[in-house]
Amino acid sequence: MLLKLGGFAGIIRNPAECDRSNGATSAAIDRAPPNRRCCGHATLLVLGAPVGACNHRVGSLEVKATKRLATGSHGLSRIAVSGIAFAIGAIILQVRIPPAFSREIGAERRDRAPRLNGLSTYSGGRGVPSRSEVKTVREKAFRDVIARSHLPALDGLRAVAVFTVVASHSNLPLRIPGDLGVSAFFVLSGFLITRLLVRERERTGEVSIRRFYIRRTMRIFPAYYAFLLLSYALDARAGQQWGNTLVANALTYTVNYFNAFNHHPSTSVAHAWSLAVEEQFYLLWPLAFVILATRGRRALVTGVGLAALGAVAWRSWLFLGAHVDKSYVYNAFDTRLDNLAVGCLLALAVDSDRVVAAAETLAKRPWFPIATLALLLTSRLALPDSYHYSIGFTVDALLVATLIVQLLQLYQTRLWCWLEWPAIRYLGAISYPIYLYHQWGASVGRRLAGDAHAFELAAGVMATIVMATGSYYVIERPFLKLKARYAPEMRTRKSLTEDPAPSGVLAASM
């Protein structure tokens, strides 16, 4: 791989050789001045050209990327691309890629085998682990991961999901299934919220409904109602008045049913339907959880499973039997409940022996998640509406749950470690305001780029990130600090009423 930054060139065979701690840095790099040596932070692929990245050389990367992107461009497009390239370079180059591990354990070199997940010897000193030992190690590693308070890779998955939605609302001449991103958010919400409820009950012996609602309110309401206020003001200034029904639905988190009964009209808050579905889930699920949990986990699993099956049967009858309009089937909580229920089931069963064993099988190869993604795309793009609006949503949710299990196993492999890069995790952390403001960002992109659709998407994405960052730091963060005071981790069996100082913000879904 050719490394060229600011006039300095050297040969790097793979990204790991950039790490000076391994003693694999090339002689050319050793001879370079300190301010021009590669720091081993990342190796990027910019527009198909491999480029070694160093934090101190952001400017030269921007120049190189800009020359490629802006060839044949003029005026505003050239300036916009230059700024976008610099911003993206500045974000990505700060990333320090974590060391990859779990690369096909059975195929590891003999001299590296003793370092496998802390094991010093294998099978009587043979140096190569047996299949049963590999399986045991992987299952233990998976249990260790799911026991953490913050699960890896899921912020990255949220970032991918939200930008799938953003891209689907652009003018690119491609069919991008943005609703897969929404389905992913539903499954993630069901999984993470149920996991929080289960952990709180295990830790304290009960679930505080009051604290749960306070946490959800401080997580969701501030950014949402600020967005509503701004949208209403801008629409009024443009002469687009909201009707009383839309105002009432927007204020009460029932935009999904406004869309369902009005053929999904094009409004500035139409995309808030998915937030309404999640808010209705947050309102109902904790109460159902507390009631079912008194009868044990089997009752929880049975209840959630029956709810999912009921939603599938109801949706199938509405679309195939009663011939209800697509807009209702797509937007209504009662027809999308199964997506959330699949996430709930995953949270309830993820630490069971069967799921742990299945996780080891589903993640035997780093490319298995790619196969899952291919199945997702096939399910959404290649099959008819009669499938999609009946059992298709459920199949999509099951595939997303499979992908979650796979990524929890493989997030440290070379193929998937990017999900844990700080820049990607940050985008996942602000996925909520990105979703809120992505239509505004798309409008900015259209104004800047004109007919250049690729530039439109890039400019729109950057504008959306800027707006989302402002919302996150100005509106959301102060409330997130308050939210931490009501975190379930703050409570124990011995002190169920104490309210100690904040200890951090829980990872929570959109």
C-alpha positions in Angstrom: 0.0 0.0 0.0 1.5 3.4 -1.0 1.5 6.0 1.7 1.8 9.5 0.5 1.2 12.6 2.6 2.8 16.0 2.1 5.6 14.8 -0.1 6.6 11.8 2.1 6.1 8.4 0.7 6.6 4.9 2.2 5.3 1.4 1.8 3.0 -0.2 4.3 1.8 -3.7 3.8 -1.2 -3.6 6.1 -2.6 -1.2 8.7 -1.1 -3.1 11.6 2.4 -2.3 10.4 1.7 1.4 11.1 1.8 0.6 14.8 5.3 1.4 16.0 4.7 -0.6 19.2 4.9 -3.8 17.1 8.2 -2.8 15.6 6.8 -3.2 12.1 7.2 0.4 10.9 9.1 0.7 7.6 12.6 2.0 7.4 11.3 4.9 5.3 9.0 6.0 8.0 11.8 5.8 10.6 13.9 8.1 8.5 11.2 10.7 8.1 11.1 13.9 10.3 8.9 13.4 13.4 6.2 15.8 12.2 5.8 13.7 9.0 5.7 10.3 10.5 2.5 8.3 10.4 1.2 8.0 13.9 -0.5 4.6 13.3 -3.9 6.1 13.9 -5.8 4.9 10.8 -5.5 3.8 7.2 -8.3 5.2 5.1 -9.8 4.4 1.7 -10.7 7.8 0.1 -12.6 7.5 -3.1 -11.0 4.2 -3.9 -7.4 5.3 -3.1 -5.7 3.9 0.0 -4.3 6.7 2.0 -2.4 6.5 5.2 -3.7 8.9 7.7 -1.9 10.9 10.4 -3.6 13.5 12.7 -0.9 16.1 11.9 -1.5 15.9 8.1 -5.2 16.7 7.8 -4.5 19.6 5.4 -2.7 17.5 2.8 -5.4 14.8 2.9 -8.0 17.5 2.3 -6.0 18.8 -0.7 -5.6 15.4 -2.2 -9.3 14.4 -1.7 -10.5 17.8 -3.0 -8.4 17.5 -6.2 -10.1 14.2 -7.0 -13.6 15.3 -6.0 -13.6 18.7 -7.6 -12.2 17.9 -11.0 -14.5 19.4 -13.5 -16.5 21.3 -10.8 -16.7 25.1 -10.6 -17.8 27.9 -8.3 -19.9 26.9 -5.3 -19.7 23.2 -5.9 -15.9 23.3 -5.7 -15.9 25.2 -2.5 -18.6 23.0 -0.9 -16.7 19.8 -1.8 -13.5 21.3 -0.4 -15.2 22.1 2.9 -16.9 18.7 3.1 -13.6 16.8 2.4 -11.8 18.8 5.0 -14.6 18.2 7.6 -14.8 14.5 6.9 -11.0 14.2 7.0 -10.9 16.1 10.3 -13.5 13.8 11.8 -12.1 10.5 10.6 -8.4 11.2 11.1 -8.9 11.6 14.9 -10.0 7.9 15.0 -7.7 5.5 16.6 -8.6 2.0 15.4 -8.6 -0.5 18.2 -6.5 -3.6 17.8 -8.4 -6.3 16.0 -8.9 -9.6 17.6 -11.0 -12.8 17.1 -9.8 -13.3 13.5 -10.7 -16.9 12.9 -9.3 -18.3 16.1 -8.7 -21.7 14.6 -6.6 -20.2 11.9 -4.4 -18.1 14.2 -0.6 -18.6 13.9 0.9 -21.0 16.4 3.0 -18.3 18.0 -0.1 -16.1 18.5 -2.4 -18.8 19.8 -1.4 -18.4 23.5 -2.7 -14.8 23.5 -6.2 -15.9 22.5 -8.6 -14.2 25.0 -6.1 -14.5 27.8 -5.5 -18.3 27.5 -1.9 -19.3 27.9 -2.0 -22.9 26.8 -4.3 -25.2 24.8 -4.9 -28.9 24.9 -1.9 -30.0 26.9 0.5 -27.5 25.3 -0.2 -28.2 21.7 -0.4 -24.5 21.0 -3.5 -24.7 18.7 -6.9 -24.6 20.3 -9.4 -27.4 19.6 -12.8 -26.7 18.3 -14.5 -27.2 21.6 -12.0 -24.8 23.3 -12.6 -22.2 20.6 -16.3 -22.5 21.1 -16.0 -22.2 24.9 -13.8 -19.1 24.6 -16.2 -17.5 22.2 -19.2 -18.2 24.3 -17.5 -16.8 27.4 -16.5 -13.7 25.4 -20.1 -13.2 24.3 -21.4 -13.5 27.8 -18.8 -11.0 29.0 -19.9 -8.5 26.3 -23.6 -8.7 27.0 -22.9 -8.3 30.7 -21.6 -4.8 30.1 -23.6 -1.7 30.8 -22.7 -0.2 27.4 -22.9 -2.7 24.5 -20.3 -2.2 21.7 -21.1 -1.8 18.1 -24.7 -0.7 18.7 -23.9 3.0 18.4 -22.3 2.3 15.1 -25.3 0.3 14.0 -27.5 3.2 14.9 -25.3 5.5 12.8 -25.7 3.2 9.8 -29.5 3.0 10.4 -30.1 6.7 10.5 -27.9 7.4 7.5 -29.8 4.8 5.5 -32.9 6.9 6.3 -31.1 10.1 5.3 -29.9 8.6 2.0 -33.4 7.3 1.2 -34.8 10.8 1.4 -32.2 12.2 -1.0 -32.5 12.5 -4.8 -30.0 9.9 -5.6 -31.0 7.7 -8.6 -30.9 4.6 -6.4 -33.6 2.7 -4.5 -32.4 2.9 -0.9 -34.7 1.0 1.6 -34.8 3.7 4.3 -37.6 1.8 6.1 -35.0 -0.9 7.0 -33.2 1.8 9.1 -36.5 2.5 10.9 -37.0 -1.2 11.5 -33.5 -1.4 12.9 -34.3 1.4 15.3 -37.5 -0.4 16.4 -35.6 -3.6 17.2 -32.8 -1.7 18.9 -35.3 0.2 21.0 -37.1 -3.0 22.1 -33.8 -4.7 22.9 -32.2 -1.8 24.8 -35.3 -0.7 26.8 -36.1 -4.3 27.8 -32.5 -4.9 28.8 -32.6 -1.8 31.1 -35.8 -3.0 32.7 -34.4 -6.5 33.2 -31.2 -5.2 34.7 -33.0 -2.8 37.0 -35.3 -5.6 38.3 -32.3 -7.9 38.8 -30.4 -5.2 40.7 -33.2 -3.7 42.8 -35.9 -6.3 42.9 -38.4 -4.0 41.2 -38.9 -1.6 38.3 -39.6 2.0 39.1 -42.2 3.1 36.5 -42.0 6.7 37.7 -38.2 6.8 37.2 -38.5 5.2 33.8 -41.0 7.8 32.6 -38.8 10.6 33.9 -35.8 9.2 32.1 -37.7 8.8 28.8 -39.2 12.3 29.2 -35.8 13.9 29.7 -34.2 11.9 26.9 -36.9 12.5 24.2 -39.1 15.5 25.0 -36.7 18.5 24.9 -35.3 17.9 21.4 -38.6 16.8 20.0 -40.6 19.8 21.2 -37.8 22.2 20.2 -38.0 20.7 16.7 -41.8 21.1 16.7 -41.6 24.7 17.7 -39.0 25.5 15.0 -40.9 23.6 12.4 -44.2 25.4 13.2 -42.5 28.8 13.1 -40.7 28.2 9.8 -43.8 26.8 8.2 -45.9 29.7 9.4 -43.3 32.2 8.0 -43.5 30.3 4.7 -47.3 30.6 4.7 -47.9 26.9 5.4 -50.3 26.7 8.3 -50.7 23.5 10.3 -54.3 22.3 10.8 -55.6 21.8 14.3 -55.5 18.0 13.9 -51.9 18.0 12.9 -51.0 20.3 15.8 -52.8 18.0 18.3 -51.2 14.8 16.8 -47.7 16.4 16.8 -48.0 17.5 20.5 -49.3 14.1 21.7 -46.9 11.8 19.8 -49.6 10.4 17.5 -48.3 11.6 14.2 -48.2 8.0 13.1 -52.0 7.8 13.2 -52.3 11.2 11.5 -50.3 9.7 8.7 -52.2 6.4 8.9 -55.6 8.0 8.4 -54.5 10.7 5.9 -52.5 8.6 3.4 -49.1 9.7 4.9 -49.3 13.4 3.7 -46.1 15.3 3.1 -45.7 17.5 6.1 -42.6 18.9 7.9 -43.3 16.4 10.8 -44.4 13.4 8.8 -41.2 11.5 9.6 -42.0 11.8 13.3 -44.3 8.9 12.9 -41.6 6.4 14.0 -40.9 8.5 17.1 -44.6 8.3 17.9 -44.5 4.5 17.6 -41.5 4.3 20.0 -43.1 6.7 22.5 -46.3 4.6 22.5 -44.1 1.6 23.2 -42.3 3.4 26.0 -45.7 4.3 27.5 -47.2 0.7 27.4 -44.3 -1.7 27.7 -43.0 -0.9 31.2 -46.5 -1.5 32.7 -46.8 -4.8 30.8 -43.3 -5.8 31.8 -44.0 -5.2 35.5 -47.2 -7.2 35.4 -45.7 -10.1 33.5 -42.4 -10.1 35.4 -44.3 -11.1 38.6 -45.0 -14.4 36.9 -41.4 -15.1 35.9 -39.4 -14.8 32.8 -41.3 -17.5 31.0 -44.4 -15.4 31.3 -42.6 -12.4 29.9 -41.3 -14.4 26.9 -44.7 -16.0 26.3 -46.5 -12.7 26.5 -44.1 -10.8 24.2 -44.2 -13.7 21.7 -48.0 -13.8 21.6 -48.0 -10.0 21.1 -45.6 -10.4 18.1 -47.7 -13.2 16.5 -50.9 -11.2 17.1 -49.4 -8.1 15.3 -48.3 -10.3 12.3 -51.8 -11.9 12.1 -53.5 -8.5 12.4 -51.3 -6.8 9.8 -51.7 -9.6 7.4 -55.5 -9.6 7.7 -55.7 -5.8 7.3 -53.6 -5.8 4.1 -54.5 -9.1 2.5 -58.0 -9.6 3.8 -59.5 -6.2 4.5 -57.4 -4.4 1.9 -56.6 -1.5 4.2 -54.4 1.2 2.7 -50.7 0.8 3.0 -50.3 4.0 4.9 -52.1 2.5 7.9 -50.2 -0.7 7.8 -46.9 1.1 7.6 -47.5 3.8 10.3 -49.8 2.3 13.0 -48.4 1.1 16.3 -50.6 -1.9 16.3 -49.2 -3.0 12.9 -45.5 -2.4 13.8 -45.5 -3.8 17.3 -43.8 -7.0 16.1 -40.6 -5.1 15.3 -40.4 -3.9 18.9 -41.4 -7.2 20.3 -38.5 -9.0 18.5 -36.1 -6.7 20.2 -37.8 -7.4 23.5 -37.5 -11.1 23.0 -33.8 -10.8 22.2 -33.2 -8.9 25.4 -35.1 -11.5 27.4 -33.2 -14.5 25.9 -29.8 -13.1 24.9 -28.0 -14.6 28.0 -29.7 -18.0 27.7 -27.6 -21.0 26.8 -29.4 -21.5 23.5 -28.9 -18.0 22.3 -25.3 -17.9 23.4 -24.7 -21.2 21.5 -26.5 -19.8 18.5 -24.5 -16.6 18.6 -21.3 -18.6 18.4 -22.6 -20.3 15.3 -23.9 -17.1 13.7 -20.6 -15.3 14.1 -18.2 -18.1 13.1 -17.0 -16.0 10.1 -16.5 -12.2 9.9 -18.4 -12.1 6.7 -21.6 -13.6 8.1 -23.1 -10.2 8.9 -22.7 -9.3 5.2 -24.9 -12.3 4.3 -27.4 -11.1 6.8 -27.4 -7.7 5.2 -27.9 -9.3 1.8 -30.9 -11.2 3.1 -32.3 -7.9 4.5 -32.0 -6.2 1.2 -33.5 -9.1 -0.6 -36.4 -9.2 1.8 -37.1 -5.5 1.3 -36.3 -5.0 -2.4 -36.9 -8.2 -4.2 -40.2 -9.4 -2.8 -43.8 -8.1 -3.5 -45.9 -5.9 -1.2 -48.1 -8.9 -0.3 -45.0 -10.3 1.5 -43.7 -7.0 2.8 -46.9 -5.8 4.4 -47.8 -9.2 5.9 -44.8 -11.1 7.3 -42.0 -9.0 5.7 -41.7 -6.6 8.6 -41.3 -9.5 11.0 -38.7 -11.2 8.9 -36.8 -7.9 8.6 -36.9 -7.6 12.4 -35.6 -11.1 13.0 -32.7 -10.5 10.5 -31.9 -7.2 12.4 -31.8 -9.2 15.7 -29.5 -11.7 14.0 -27.2 -8.8 12.9 -27.1 -7.4 16.4 -26.0 -10.8 17.8 -23.4 -11.1 15.1 -21.9 -7.6 15.6 -21.7 -8.1 19.4 -19.5 -11.1 18.6 -17.5 -9.6 15.8 -17.1 -5.9 16.6 -13.4 -6.2 17.2 -12.6 -8.0 14.0 -10.9 -6.1 11.2 -14.0 -6.1 9.1 -16.3 -4.6 11.7 -14.0 -2.6 14.1 -15.1 0.6 12.4 -18.4 0.4 14.3 -16.4 1.4 17.4 -14.5 4.3 15.9 -15.1 7.4 18.0 -16.5 9.4 15.0 -19.0 6.6 14.1 -20.0 6.2 17.7 -20.6 10.0 17.9 -22.9 9.9 14.9 -24.8 7.0 16.6 -25.0 9.0 19.8 -26.6 12.0 17.9 -28.8 9.8 15.7 -31.9 11.1 17.4 -31.4 14.8 16.3 -30.0 13.6 13.0 -33.3 11.9 12.3 -35.3 15.0 13.5 -33.4 17.5 11.3 -32.4 15.4 8.3 -35.2 16.9 6.1 -33.8 20.3 6.9 -30.3 19.2 5.9 -31.7 17.8 2.7 -33.2 21.2 1.8 -29.8 22.8 2.4 -28.1 20.3 0.2 -30.5 20.9 -2.6 -30.0 24.6 -2.5 -26.2 24.3 -2.5 -25.8 21.5 -5.1 -28.5 22.1 -7.6 -28.7 19.1 -10.0 -25.5 17.4 -8.7 -27.2 14.7 -6.6 -23.9 13.3 -5.1 -22.9 16.8 -3.9 -26.5 17.3 -2.7 -26.3 14.3 -0.4 -22.8 15.2 0.9 -23.8 18.8 1.6 -27.1 17.7 3.2 -25.4 15.2 5.4 -22.9 17.8 6.7 -25.7 20.3 7.3 -27.7 17.7 9.2 -24.7 16.8 11.4 -24.1 20.5 12.2 -27.8 20.9 13.2 -27.9 17.7 15.1 -24.7 18.6 17.0 -26.2 22.0 18.0 -29.4 20.2 19.2 -27.4 17.7 21.1 -25.1 20.1 23.0 -27.5 23.0 23.5 -30.8 21.2 24.2 -30.2 17.5 25.0 -27.1 17.3 27.1 -28.3 19.4 30.0 -31.3 17.1 30.3 -29.2 14.0 29.9 -27.2 15.0 32.9 -30.5 15.3 34.9 -31.6 12.0 33.4 -28.6 10.2 34.9 -29.9 11.0 38.4 -32.8 8.6 37.7 -30.7 5.8 36.2 -31.5 2.3 37.5 -27.8 1.8 38.3 -28.2 4.4 41.0 -30.6 2.2 43.0 -29.9 -0.9 45.0 -32.0 -3.3 47.0 -30.8 -1.6 50.2 -31.7 1.9 49.1 -34.6 2.0 46.7 -35.5 5.7 47.4 -32.1 7.4 47.4 -31.3 9.7 44.6 -27.4 10.1 44.6 -25.4 12.3 42.3 -25.1 11.5 38.6 -22.7 8.8 37.6 -23.1 9.1 33.8 -25.6 8.8 31.1 -26.9 5.4 30.1 -26.7 4.3 26.5 -30.3 4.5 25.3 -32.1 4.1 22.0 -33.6 6.8 20.0 
